[in-house]
Amino acid sequence: MTKKQIWQTIALDLKRAANYMFMGRHEQAQYYLVEAKSLFSGQVASKKIKKIERYIKFDGNPEDLLLSGSLILTRV
């Protein structure tokens, strides 16, 4: 996968996790959060991503996860 595809996958995983978390399906949400964290840990943040890195969250409420995914998608 290209770097852009990996960042898109991270963002989509965060959005999926938020949706599952909102529906009360925490096991499925946890699966996507773990996948997003593992992909994120292997990435080198570009200049655009470094600006929003402090806002990217992998836990908390669904709104935080949705915001994180949206921020990543707008910067990729």
SETIGU-599774 format. One line per 5 residues: number of its first residue (from 0); their letters; for each residue x, y negated, z of N, C-alpha, C. Coordinates in pm, 1 decimal, decimal comma. Example, Ala and Ser with C-alpha at 12.3 -4.5 7.8 and 13.67 -1.06 7.14 Angstrom:
residues 2
0 = as = 1319,0/569,0/780,0/1230,0/450,0/780,0/1320,0/330,0/780,0  1285,0/225,0/708,0/1367,0/106,0/714,0/1290,0/-3,0/787,0
end
This chain:
residues 76
0 = mtkkq = 83,4/118,2/0,0/0,0/0,0/0,0/87,9/-124,5/0,0  36,0/-227,4/-60,4/108,0/-354,0/-59,1/84,5/-424,8/73,9  161,8/-528,5/98,3/146,7/-604,0/222,9/7,4/-666,3/232,7  -40,9/-716,3/120,5/-173,2/-777,2/119,5/-280,0/-673,4/154,5  -269,2/-554,4/99,4/-365,7/-449,3/128,4/-361,8/-408,0/275,2
5 = iwqti = -243,0/-406,2/331,9/-230,5/-370,0/473,6/-297,7/-474,7/560,5  -275,4/-602,6/531,0/-340,4/-708,8/608,2/-491,2/-704,5/590,8  -538,1/-674,2/471,8/-681,9/-662,0/448,7/-739,6/-544,6/527,6  -664,5/-436,1/534,8/-708,5/-319,8/611,3/-716,8/-352,3/760,0  -620,2/-425,7/811,0/-622,8/-467,0/951,5/-748,1/-550,1/978,4
10 = aldlk = -774,7/-646,3/891,6/-891,3/-733,1/909,4/-1021,0/-652,5/902,9  -1031,2/-562,3/808,4/-1152,5/-481,5/796,0/-1169,0/-387,2/914,1  -1060,2/-332,2/962,9/-1068,1/-246,0/1081,5/-1117,4/-324,5/1202,8  -1071,6/-447,5/1217,6/-1118,6/-530,7/1328,1/-1267,8/-560,1/1315,3  -1312,2/-586,5/1193,6/-1454,2/-613,6/1172,6/-1538,6/-488,0/1196,9
15 = raany = -1490,4/-374,0/1151,9/-1562,4/-248,8/1177,1/-1571,4/-221,8/1326,9  -1461,2/-241,5/1396,3/-1459,5/-218,7/1541,0/-1559,0/-311,0/1610,7  -1566,2/-435,2/1568,0/-1660,0/-529,5/1628,5/-1803,7/-484,4/1607,1  -1833,7/-438,2/1487,2/-1969,2/-391,6/1458,3/-2004,6/-268,7/1541,2  -1912,5/-173,8/1549,7/-1938,7/-54,8/1630,4/-1951,5/-91,0/1778,0
20 = mfmgr = -1868,4/-181,7/1824,7/-1873,6/-222,2/1964,4/-2008,1/-288,9/1994,8  -2054,6/-371,7/1904,2/-2182,6/-439,7/1922,4/-2297,5/-340,0/1929,1  -2286,6/-233,4/1850,9/-2392,1/-130,9/1849,6/-2379,6/-33,3/1965,9  -2277,0/-49,4/2048,7/-2259,8/37,4/2164,3/-2187,5/166,6/2133,8  -2126,3/177,4/2019,1/-2053,3/297,7/1979,5/-1904,3/273,4/2002,7
25 = heqaq = -1865,4/279,6/2128,9/-1731,6/239,7/2169,8/-1622,9/337,3/2125,3  -1654,8/464,2/2109,0/-1552,7/559,6/2062,8/-1511,2/529,3/1919,8  -1608,2/501,9/1832,8/-1575,2/467,0/1694,5/-1501,5/333,4/1690,0  -1543,4/239,7/1773,5/-1475,6/109,4/1777,6/-1330,4/127,2/1819,8  -1307,4/210,9/1917,5/-1171,5/234,1/1966,2/-1083,5/293,3/1856,6
30 = yylve = -1139,9/382,5/1774,9/-1064,6/442,2/1664,7/-1011,4/333,2/1571,0  -1097,2/239,8/1531,6/-1056,3/134,6/1439,2/-960,9/35,1/1505,5  -979,2/11,2/1634,3/-886,8/-78,3/1704,5/-747,0/-18,5/1712,1  -738,0/110,2/1738,1/-607,2/177,1/1743,4/-540,0/172,4/1606,2  -619,2/196,3/1502,2/-563,2/192,2/1366,8/-514,5/52,1/1332,3
35 = akslf = -592,8/-50,0/1366,6/-553,1/-188,2/1338,0/-426,9/-225,9/1415,4  -419,1/-185,2/1541,2/-299,9/-215,4/1622,8/-175,4/-150,8/1564,4  -188,8/-25,0/1521,1/-71,3/44,2/1468,1/-25,1/-19,1/1336,7  -118,5/-58,8/1251,8/-80,2/-126,2/1127,9/-18,7/-263,0/1157,1  -75,0/-334,5/1252,2/-25,8/-467,5/1286,9/114,7/-462,4/1344,6
40 = sgqva = 141,9/-361,3/1425,3/274,1/-353,0/1489,2/385,4/-330,4/1387,5  353,6/-273,7/1273,5/454,8/-248,2/1172,2/471,7/-359,6/1070,4  395,3/-467,0/1085,2/399,2/-574,7/986,9/487,6/-690,5/1031,5  548,3/-754,1/934,9/623,0/-877,3/958,9/529,2/-990,9/921,6  503,0/-1077,8/1017,0/407,8/-1186,5/995,0/465,7/-1292,2/902,5
45 = skkik = 386,7/-1330,3/803,1/428,4/-1438,6/713,9/405,5/-1572,1/784,6  442,8/-1677,7/717,8/427,9/-1811,0/776,7/281,2/-1841,9/807,5  191,8/-1802,8/716,9/48,9/-1827,3/737,0/-5,6/-1747,5/855,3  38,1/-1623,5/867,7/-11,1/-1537,2/975,7/45,9/-1581,6/1110,5  169,9/-1629,3/1111,5/230,1/-1674,2/1237,6/151,0/-1789,0/1300,2
50 = kiery = 87,5/-1870,4/1216,7/9,3/-1982,2/1268,1/-112,5/-1934,5/1347,4  -167,2/-1819,4/1311,1/-288,5/-1769,8/1376,5/-262,9/-1649,7/1466,5  -138,7/-1608,7/1479,2/-105,4/-1486,1/1551,9/-157,9/-1487,0/1695,6  -157,6/-1601,3/1759,6/-203,8/-1606,1/1899,2/-354,8/-1588,9/1909,9  -426,7/-1605,0/1799,0/-572,1/-1587,8/1800,2/-615,8/-1446,4/1762,6
55 = ikfdg = -523,5/-1364,3/1718,2/-556,3/-1227,4/1677,9/-564,8/-1141,8/1803,1  -681,8/-1083,6/1824,4/-705,6/-1002,2/1943,1/-748,9/-862,3/1901,2  -708,3/-765,4/1980,9/-744,1/-626,5/1955,5/-828,1/-568,7/2068,7  -877,5/-655,2/2154,3/-967,2/-612,7/2260,9/-1055,1/-730,8/2299,0  -1151,1/-707,4/2382,4/-1241,0/-814,0/2422,7/-1378,3/-793,9/2364,2
60 = npedl = -1448,4/-902,9/2346,5/-1584,7/-890,8/2294,9/-1585,6/-887,3/2142,5  -1696,3/-842,7/2083,1/-1702,7/-830,1/1936,9/-1679,0/-960,9/1861,9  -1719,8/-1072,2/1921,8/-1700,5/-1200,6/1853,7/-1552,7/-1232,7/1834,4  -1470,4/-1199,5/1934,0/-1325,8/-1221,6/1921,7/-1266,3/-1136,1/1811,1  -1313,0/-1012,4/1800,6/-1262,3/-923,2/1696,5/-1303,5/-971,8/1557,7
65 = llsgs = -1428,7/-1016,5/1545,7/-1474,3/-1069,4/1416,7/-1395,3/-1193,5/1376,9  -1371,3/-1280,5/1473,6/-1292,6/-1400,9/1445,1/-1152,1/-1363,9/1400,6  -1091,4/-1267,7/1467,7/-956,1/-1223,8/1430,1/-953,4/-1172,0/1286,6  -1049,3/-1086,4/1254,0/-1055,3/-1032,2/1117,4/-1077,6/-1139,7/1014,2  -1164,8/-1234,9/1043,4/-1193,1/-1343,3/948,6/-1070,7/-1432,7/929,8
70 = liltr = -1001,3/-1462,5/1037,8/-881,3/-1545,7/1027,2/-775,1/-1479,0/940,0  -758,2/-1349,3/958,6/-659,1/-1276,9/878,2/-697,8/-1280,5/731,7  -826,3/-1254,0/702,0/-868,6/-1252,9/562,0/-853,0/-1387,7/493,9  -872,5/-1496,3/567,7/-857,1/-1627,8/505,8/-710,8/-1662,4/480,5  -619,5/-1599,6/552,0/-477,2/-1630,1/535,6/-407,1/-1538,0/436,1
75 = v = -469,0/-1428,0/403,0/-406,5/-1330,7/312,1/-431,9/-1371,3/173,0
end
